[in-house]
Amino acid sequence: AKNLTSFLTTCRRLCSFLPFLPLCSATTYFCNLNSSFHLEVKKQSEREMILSALLTSVGINLGLCFLFFTLYSVLRKQPWNSAVYAPRQLAKQTRRSQNGGGDEEEDDFFNFDMLLPSAGWVRRAWQVSEDELLCRSGLDAVVFIRIFVFSSRVFAIGGAIGIFVLLPVNYLGNQLSIDFYDLPNKNLETFSISNVNDGSNWLWVHFSAAYIFTGVVCYLLYYEYNHISLRRIASFHSSPPQPRHYTIVVRGIPSSGGRSFSETVQAFFTDNHPSTYLSHMVVHRTSKIRSLIKDAEKLYKTLARVKSQSSQQINKRDRLLGFFRGRDTDVSHYEQKLEDLERNVRIEQHSLTGELPNTSVEVPAAFVSFKSRFGAAVALHMQQGVDPTEWLTEEAPEPRDIHWSSFSSSFMKRWISRIVVVVACVALTILFLIPVVLVQGLANLEQLETWFPFLKGILDLTIVSQIVTGYLPSLILQLFLYLVPPVMLMLSSMEGYLSSSSTEKSACTKVLWFTIWNIFFANVLSGSAFHQVNIFLEPKNIPKILAEAVPGQATFFISYVVTSGWTKLSSEISQLTSLLWSYVTGVFSSNDDEEIDVPKLPYHSEIPRILFFGLLGTTYFFLAPLILPFLLIYFCIGYITFRNQLLNVYEPKYETNGRFWPIVHGSTIFSLILMHVIAIGIFGLKKLPLAATLTVPLPILTLLFNEYCRRRFVPLFQYYPTESIVKKDKEDQNRPNMAEFYDKLVTAYRDPALLPVQYARNSSSLSSPLLNSQV
């Protein structure tokens, strides 16, 4: 049978990958072992790491990166891995036509060239222009890549200053009194500012470097802000008419006795915006319909699979594997159940949109469309009602970006929800120190034996002690950290944002500050959470405390960049988890016509990680410049890796038009201010008070620069200027298809749950839609 052949082919693919599994397991072990090396140390003497140990760690991680990239260059050539390494292209081919040509490609399984690693994908990812990336993946993808471009430029210049100027000055100091000629056994603190003598005039080199580096970062920030804002305006001018530019969201519609919300909206905007008002669409509570449609879609896919299996006569495999054969053969049962679900959906839809609609399920919110962009902008920026809590206007998101369940919340409910979410985020950020402390205790064998004395005999075994101290702490901590982005995304969705992009943008900010607190400050400022909070309640002591604590953690963060940064990028490109999952599901899936699920890039988790590495580089620029080359390598690898992933793997589900960049700008400004505060404390501790005093203007100048950028660029990322809107409206007056666009605009924001249901009875392909967008 054809499906049995497919099953055996999948097993062959999985077996061909099995030789790599021990290597990948060993890779993961060594990555976790190396990344958790510094988790077990809390005292200054325990944090010491010699240069040869660092070079060994770097060599291991470079080897792992080379291994992962080599695996990727081979695995991506295999045609059955296209769903993992090129789902965008595969989805496009599936949408065009499903011609079933996959079997011919599998004949090339033993082609020798497919087993040879190559770097052609690096060249292709490098050669793609920014305009092509914008066309294929949107402005958000361009902004994401510009983060790597900006960071690479910053740390290329900073690295040149740090390695060729600051590092020799630090190394030639004798504050730590270590043998000058024993280079391989040098403590890494020998290369930090800690080795410069107190009161030495060489500290003025660091002072000058801080000013130069700040100027470079501010110039590049301004350049990138200006470049991306121009890109945003240019994208607006070049785009065809889009419904969101002509539409606003109105919430808090007041109830009028005897009239529905739809009638109230029409009367209000007809009276107050008679020349520009076009139409409106009131939002309904459709959670029940959505649940029915979801059940119908699941049942439709099941029915299509059963029909496919029945027509191909491949029930032998089901009997072999012990599946429930009787359930799969009853096609008529599924058809009848699906028809019943369709009927229930239509009944619910008719109760909302029929001749006598049920106004009790209307939500006091509506999408109001206008005849021009300027008309929508006027309504958006003006207070519509006397009561500021009524007739609230917001910019309309893209139709595909709408979060429909958020419309039912009232003004007071949203206000209370946001307060609750802020409190929950603060509590989660602080309480996360509990698992961090437990993990650090797990990495300390002496403390672990104190807690659990009955384990002393087991922990004395070399293998057990290596696993407990080297593998488990990092594994447990990483598991906790992996839970943070989805939890923050869930909390952000509770704030009542109307679009998924706004929710993700809010979650991005939350994850960023969570990361800064729990990875940077939690490691730098040892002690309980209350101790850390008390430090910031005494502002005058902050520079001194940070100056004492931050340099001692340079070793940890260098190791963190090498392990967590480099290895994460290599695992991103290799996609081993997705690859193994595709092999496993291939064993149990018999339908080759299933629609490809193309993933989207999780900006809310990736952007905070990149910005955190930028914070480390900025903070340790003049403290421990040895970290800068490793960061530069990270950003260069990340640039190629994510360009490749955005072109082949990730597909945009919605577009914020570059609104993530203000987060990048704010994080960089915070990093600079943090560097300045530490510099003030360092110069004070090094008995150079004049340098500490002259550093004080630096954060003030940085904040003034930030205020200028806020006034200069932030308005362009919030709304489009009147000049651009009016110009675009005048251009569209000559468009021949504007009448057709207005017809589509009337129904552009119709709830998908209210669209007609259509079941393709004559098609057994999973690609046939259950719901049709015809109105």
KAVEN-V429032 format. One record per backbone hydrogen bond with DSSP energy under -0.5 kcal/mol. NH is the residue of the N-H (numbers start at 1). CO is the residue of the C=O. If there is no record, write none. Layout:
nh=NH co=CO
nh=NH co=CO
This chain:
nh=5 co=1
nh=6 co=2
nh=7 co=3
nh=8 co=4
nh=9 co=5
nh=10 co=6
nh=11 co=7
nh=12 co=8
nh=13 co=9
nh=14 co=10
nh=15 co=11
nh=16 co=12
nh=17 co=13
nh=17 co=14
nh=18 co=14
nh=19 co=15
nh=20 co=17
nh=21 co=17
nh=21 co=18
nh=22 co=18
nh=23 co=19
nh=24 co=20
nh=25 co=21
nh=26 co=22
nh=27 co=23
nh=28 co=24
nh=29 co=25
nh=30 co=26
nh=31 co=27
nh=32 co=28
nh=33 co=29
nh=34 co=30
nh=35 co=31
nh=36 co=32
nh=37 co=34
nh=39 co=36
nh=40 co=36
nh=41 co=38
nh=47 co=43
nh=47 co=44
nh=48 co=45
nh=51 co=186
nh=52 co=184
nh=54 co=50
nh=55 co=51
nh=56 co=52
nh=57 co=53
nh=58 co=54
nh=59 co=55
nh=60 co=56
nh=61 co=57
nh=62 co=58
nh=63 co=59
nh=64 co=60
nh=65 co=61
nh=66 co=62
nh=67 co=63
nh=68 co=64
nh=69 co=65
nh=70 co=66
nh=71 co=67
nh=72 co=68
nh=73 co=69
nh=74 co=70
nh=75 co=71
nh=76 co=72
nh=77 co=74
nh=78 co=75
nh=81 co=78
nh=82 co=79
nh=84 co=81
nh=85 co=81
nh=86 co=82
nh=88 co=648
nh=90 co=86
nh=91 co=87
nh=92 co=88
nh=93 co=89
nh=94 co=90
nh=95 co=91
nh=96 co=92
nh=97 co=93
nh=99 co=97
nh=103 co=100
nh=104 co=101
nh=105 co=101
nh=106 co=102
nh=107 co=103
nh=107 co=104
nh=108 co=105
nh=109 co=106
nh=110 co=107
nh=111 co=108
nh=114 co=111
nh=115 co=112
nh=116 co=113
nh=122 co=119
nh=123 co=119
nh=124 co=120
nh=125 co=121
nh=126 co=122
nh=127 co=123
nh=128 co=124
nh=133 co=129
nh=134 co=130
nh=135 co=131
nh=136 co=132
nh=137 co=133
nh=138 co=133
nh=138 co=134
nh=142 co=138
nh=143 co=139
nh=144 co=140
nh=145 co=141
nh=146 co=142
nh=147 co=143
nh=148 co=144
nh=149 co=145
nh=150 co=146
nh=151 co=147
nh=152 co=148
nh=153 co=149
nh=154 co=150
nh=155 co=151
nh=156 co=152
nh=157 co=153
nh=158 co=154
nh=159 co=155
nh=160 co=156
nh=161 co=157
nh=162 co=158
nh=163 co=159
nh=164 co=160
nh=165 co=161
nh=166 co=161
nh=167 co=162
nh=169 co=165
nh=170 co=166
nh=171 co=167
nh=172 co=168
nh=173 co=170
nh=175 co=195
nh=183 co=181
nh=186 co=183
nh=188 co=49
nh=190 co=187
nh=191 co=188
nh=192 co=189
nh=193 co=623
nh=195 co=192
nh=196 co=193
nh=199 co=686
nh=200 co=197
nh=203 co=200
nh=204 co=201
nh=205 co=202
nh=206 co=202
nh=207 co=203
nh=208 co=204
nh=209 co=205
nh=210 co=206
nh=211 co=207
nh=212 co=208
nh=213 co=209
nh=214 co=210
nh=215 co=211
nh=216 co=212
nh=217 co=213
nh=218 co=214
nh=219 co=215
nh=220 co=216
nh=221 co=217
nh=222 co=218
nh=223 co=219
nh=224 co=220
nh=225 co=221
nh=226 co=222
nh=227 co=223
nh=228 co=224
nh=229 co=225
nh=230 co=226
nh=231 co=227
nh=232 co=228
nh=233 co=229
nh=234 co=230
nh=235 co=231
nh=236 co=232
nh=237 co=233
nh=238 co=234
nh=239 co=235
nh=245 co=242
nh=246 co=242
nh=246 co=243
nh=248 co=368
nh=249 co=394
nh=250 co=366
nh=251 co=249
nh=251 co=392
nh=252 co=364
nh=253 co=364
nh=256 co=259
nh=259 co=256
nh=264 co=260
nh=265 co=261
nh=266 co=262
nh=267 co=263
nh=268 co=264
nh=269 co=265
nh=270 co=266
nh=271 co=267
nh=272 co=268
nh=273 co=269
nh=276 co=273
nh=277 co=273
nh=278 co=369
nh=279 co=369
nh=281 co=367
nh=283 co=365
nh=285 co=361
nh=286 co=284
nh=290 co=286
nh=291 co=287
nh=292 co=288
nh=293 co=289
nh=294 co=290
nh=295 co=291
nh=296 co=292
nh=297 co=293
nh=298 co=294
nh=299 co=295
nh=300 co=296
nh=301 co=297
nh=302 co=298
nh=303 co=299
nh=304 co=300
nh=305 co=301
nh=306 co=302
nh=307 co=303
nh=308 co=304
nh=309 co=305
nh=310 co=306
nh=311 co=307
nh=312 co=308
nh=313 co=309
nh=313 co=310
nh=314 co=309
nh=317 co=314
nh=318 co=314
nh=319 co=315
nh=320 co=316
nh=321 co=317
nh=322 co=318
nh=323 co=318
nh=325 co=323
nh=328 co=324
nh=329 co=325
nh=330 co=326
nh=330 co=327
nh=331 co=329
nh=334 co=330
nh=335 co=331
nh=336 co=332
nh=337 co=333
nh=338 co=334
nh=339 co=335
nh=340 co=336
nh=341 co=337
nh=342 co=338
nh=343 co=339
nh=344 co=340
nh=345 co=341
nh=346 co=342
nh=347 co=343
nh=348 co=344
nh=349 co=345
nh=350 co=346
nh=351 co=347
nh=352 co=348
nh=352 co=349
nh=353 co=349
nh=354 co=350
nh=357 co=354
nh=358 co=351
nh=359 co=357
nh=361 co=358
nh=362 co=359
nh=363 co=283
nh=365 co=363
nh=366 co=250
nh=367 co=281
nh=368 co=248
nh=368 co=366
nh=369 co=279
nh=369 co=367
nh=370 co=246
nh=371 co=276
nh=376 co=372
nh=377 co=373
nh=378 co=374
nh=379 co=375
nh=380 co=376
nh=381 co=377
nh=382 co=378
nh=384 co=391
nh=385 co=390
nh=388 co=386
nh=390 co=387
nh=391 co=252
nh=392 co=251
nh=394 co=249
nh=396 co=247
nh=401 co=398
nh=402 co=399
nh=403 co=498
nh=404 co=402
nh=406 co=403
nh=407 co=404
nh=408 co=405
nh=409 co=406
nh=414 co=410
nh=415 co=411
nh=416 co=412
nh=417 co=413
nh=418 co=414
nh=419 co=415
nh=420 co=416
nh=421 co=417
nh=422 co=418
nh=423 co=419
nh=424 co=420
nh=425 co=421
nh=426 co=422
nh=427 co=423
nh=428 co=424
nh=429 co=425
nh=430 co=426
nh=431 co=427
nh=432 co=428
nh=433 co=430
nh=434 co=431
nh=436 co=432
nh=437 co=433
nh=438 co=434
nh=439 co=435
nh=440 co=436
nh=441 co=437
nh=442 co=438
nh=443 co=439
nh=444 co=441
nh=445 co=443
nh=448 co=444
nh=449 co=445
nh=450 co=446
nh=451 co=447
nh=452 co=448
nh=455 co=452
nh=456 co=453
nh=459 co=455
nh=460 co=456
nh=461 co=458
nh=465 co=461
nh=466 co=462
nh=467 co=463
nh=468 co=464
nh=469 co=465
nh=470 co=466
nh=471 co=467
nh=472 co=467
nh=473 co=468
nh=475 co=471
nh=476 co=472
nh=477 co=473
nh=478 co=474
nh=479 co=475
nh=480 co=476
nh=481 co=477
nh=482 co=478
nh=483 co=479
nh=483 co=480
nh=484 co=480
nh=484 co=481
nh=485 co=481
nh=486 co=482
nh=487 co=483
nh=488 co=484
nh=489 co=485
nh=490 co=486
nh=491 co=487
nh=492 co=488
nh=493 co=489
nh=494 co=490
nh=494 co=491
nh=495 co=492
nh=496 co=493
nh=497 co=492
nh=500 co=401
nh=503 co=499
nh=504 co=500
nh=505 co=501
nh=506 co=502
nh=507 co=503
nh=508 co=504
nh=509 co=505
nh=510 co=506
nh=511 co=507
nh=512 co=508
nh=513 co=509
nh=514 co=510
nh=515 co=511
nh=516 co=512
nh=517 co=513
nh=518 co=514
nh=519 co=515
nh=520 co=515
nh=520 co=516
nh=521 co=516
nh=522 co=517
nh=524 co=520
nh=525 co=521
nh=526 co=524
nh=532 co=528
nh=533 co=529
nh=534 co=530
nh=535 co=531
nh=536 co=532
nh=537 co=533
nh=538 co=535
nh=541 co=538
nh=542 co=539
nh=543 co=539
nh=545 co=541
nh=546 co=542
nh=547 co=543
nh=548 co=544
nh=549 co=545
nh=550 co=546
nh=551 co=547
nh=553 co=550
nh=554 co=551
nh=557 co=553
nh=558 co=554
nh=559 co=555
nh=560 co=556
nh=561 co=557
nh=562 co=558
nh=563 co=559
nh=564 co=560
nh=565 co=560
nh=565 co=561
nh=566 co=561
nh=567 co=563
nh=568 co=564
nh=569 co=565
nh=570 co=566
nh=571 co=567
nh=572 co=568
nh=573 co=569
nh=574 co=570
nh=575 co=571
nh=579 co=575
nh=580 co=576
nh=581 co=577
nh=582 co=578
nh=583 co=579
nh=584 co=580
nh=585 co=581
nh=586 co=582
nh=587 co=583
nh=587 co=584
nh=588 co=584
nh=589 co=585
nh=590 co=588
nh=592 co=590
nh=594 co=591
nh=598 co=596
nh=599 co=597
nh=603 co=601
nh=605 co=602
nh=606 co=602
nh=607 co=603
nh=609 co=605
nh=610 co=606
nh=611 co=607
nh=612 co=608
nh=613 co=609
nh=614 co=610
nh=615 co=611
nh=616 co=612
nh=617 co=613
nh=618 co=614
nh=619 co=615
nh=620 co=616
nh=621 co=618
nh=624 co=620
nh=627 co=624
nh=628 co=625
nh=630 co=626
nh=631 co=627
nh=632 co=628
nh=633 co=629
nh=634 co=630
nh=635 co=631
nh=636 co=632
nh=637 co=633
nh=638 co=634
nh=639 co=635
nh=640 co=636
nh=641 co=637
nh=642 co=638
nh=643 co=639
nh=644 co=640
nh=645 co=641
nh=646 co=642
nh=647 co=643
nh=648 co=644
nh=649 co=645
nh=650 co=645
nh=651 co=599
nh=661 co=658
nh=663 co=660
nh=664 co=660
nh=665 co=661
nh=666 co=662
nh=667 co=663
nh=668 co=664
nh=669 co=665
nh=670 co=666
nh=671 co=667
nh=672 co=668
nh=673 co=669
nh=674 co=670
nh=675 co=671
nh=676 co=672
nh=677 co=673
nh=678 co=674
nh=679 co=675
nh=680 co=676
nh=681 co=677
nh=682 co=678
nh=683 co=679
nh=684 co=680
nh=685 co=681
nh=686 co=682
nh=687 co=684
nh=688 co=683
nh=691 co=688
nh=692 co=688
nh=693 co=689
nh=694 co=690
nh=695 co=691
nh=696 co=692
nh=696 co=693
nh=698 co=695
nh=699 co=695
nh=700 co=696
nh=701 co=697
nh=702 co=698
nh=703 co=699
nh=704 co=700
nh=705 co=701
nh=706 co=702
nh=707 co=703
nh=708 co=704
nh=709 co=705
nh=710 co=706
nh=711 co=707
nh=712 co=708
nh=713 co=709
nh=714 co=709
nh=714 co=710
nh=715 co=710
nh=716 co=713
nh=717 co=713
nh=717 co=714
nh=718 co=714
nh=718 co=715
nh=719 co=715
nh=725 co=721
nh=726 co=722
nh=727 co=723
nh=728 co=724
nh=729 co=725
nh=730 co=726
nh=731 co=727
nh=732 co=728
nh=733 co=729
nh=734 co=731
nh=735 co=732
nh=738 co=735
nh=741 co=737
nh=742 co=738
nh=743 co=739
nh=744 co=740
nh=745 co=741
nh=746 co=742
nh=747 co=743
nh=747 co=744
nh=748 co=744
nh=748 co=745
nh=750 co=747
nh=754 co=751
nh=755 co=752
nh=756 co=774
nh=758 co=770
nh=760 co=758
nh=761 co=759
nh=763 co=760
nh=768 co=765
nh=772 co=756
